[in-house]
């Protein structure tokens, strides 16, 4: 990275994922009031502008105190080069003028477009085109660099092509794609293993180093297909998608007879190291990328993998609104804990149209948020207490992400109020003069000197889209696990999926049980299903009907959630669902 002069900027002035699966989530209300949602235009505009202020407070401080290094240290108004944290930079062999990868700038490109700041976007594109290099002796984490740098460059390229006529110079010539291809080529040696499973760590200049660790995570080798698949579609070089797909197929072949996967494995032997897993850290984006790859590329293979995996998760991990961890071999529960990364799950379920289950879990995450002011990294459900060491909150976006998806699916203004609570907490607890700081301990709200790049690429983006989704008006996108939008293009589809599984994926039912209406089955927006199934035009998103129209029940699982109070109904000793004394 050559050290350039800083620039001075003027003051800051649907998913076919759903079209394929639930057929909507694309709106484009541009901060206007949605008729009937009870949330006024002025209030929506106020919250939109609050998020704008948050983004530019974080971005401007990064540009002032950390650029072109990777991330901002907001308490000391200094910088950190995240590659040295994600890997280990050999500082003795780096170019003397190396100043980092401008990670936060790369991550901010798509957010600048979402916020409508094409001038700053163009400046960023030009600077990266002239200054960014990956020819450095740096040991980096493949997964992190894939979702952050490669994903940011590919998304930035696609947006630059789409908005080329709106750019001041209008002369974008695929510079970001060239950078992405250069980076992707440096990833390929990681896949040269007997199993096809990639090493977790690779040196950008020299490839896989001697005595490199052979341990990786399920997410680390199973969450590469979106970025590398898109790179192949854009360049015509099939090696990237082929490598990522081979790894994904191998990983899926290692599942247990219960269709569960573990958390960590050995890339040389293809053997599991950690058999306990859930939907949180180390596994989360594996599930996310299966369904999103199906949407982006249209291959039934991805759907078949996801469908089997999703049913297994619902059967073995779910306990009411929570998802515990279990042994992949037996399905027996191992750890009863909430992790903040699990908060992405309601958003994923919303893409499926499984909104009832999504809302139930989202409500519980919100209860924890209200209790602590933010989401702790890990909360022990069986003891009702914080994890003794993982009490931090690094400005994670997953809860805001799920809130955005649920509002798009239901148009229930309650989710806009949840967004207000998130924005209020972030400004009250984490905003400092030099940016936004992570929370080191949620019990004391002591801060940590780190503003992660995903705060700009995801947290602020999803909060902004919650109140102003005009970016989605004329285009359908999926968002990568790092929040980078990729447009849905029929030309990228191997074939358009013709069939969908005719069942509500939240429950596995036998022939004696009635089939509930499912947005996935009907291929319509969940909001539309709700309006068709009730008399009023807007139904509370928390409403889950009882299994049987007679309200008879055998267990609590046959009972739903009250639409007015959002309380879970239970089965009485007489066999009827209701808000009995045992209800919570």
Secondary structure, DSSP 8 states (H G I E B T S, - for coil): --------------HHHHHHHTS------TT---TTSS--HHHHHHHHHHHHHHHHHHHHHHHHHTTTSSEEETTTTEEE-THHHHSEE-GGGS-TT-----HHHHHHHHHHHHTT-HHHHHHHHHHHHHH----S-EEEEHHHHIIIIIHHHHHHHHHHHHTGGGSSS----SHHHHHHHHHHHHHGGGG-SSSS---SEEETTTBS-TT---EEEHHHHHS-HHHHHHHHHHHS-THHHHHHHHHHHHHHHT--TTS---SEEETTT--EEE-EE-SSTTTHHHHHHHHHHHHHH--HHHHHHHHHHHHHHHHHTEETTEE-EEETTT--EEE-EEEGGGGGHHHHHHHHT-HHHHHHHHHHHHHHHHHHSS--SEEETTTTEE-SS---B----HHHHHHHHHHHHH--THHHHHHHHHHHHIIIIIEETTEE-EEEETTTTEEES-B-THIIIIIHHHHHHHH--GGGTT--EEE-TTS-EEE--GGG-SS-------S-TT----TTS-----HHHHTS-HHHHHHHHSSSS---TT-B--SSTT-B-SSGGG--B-TTT--B-EE-TTSBEE--TT--
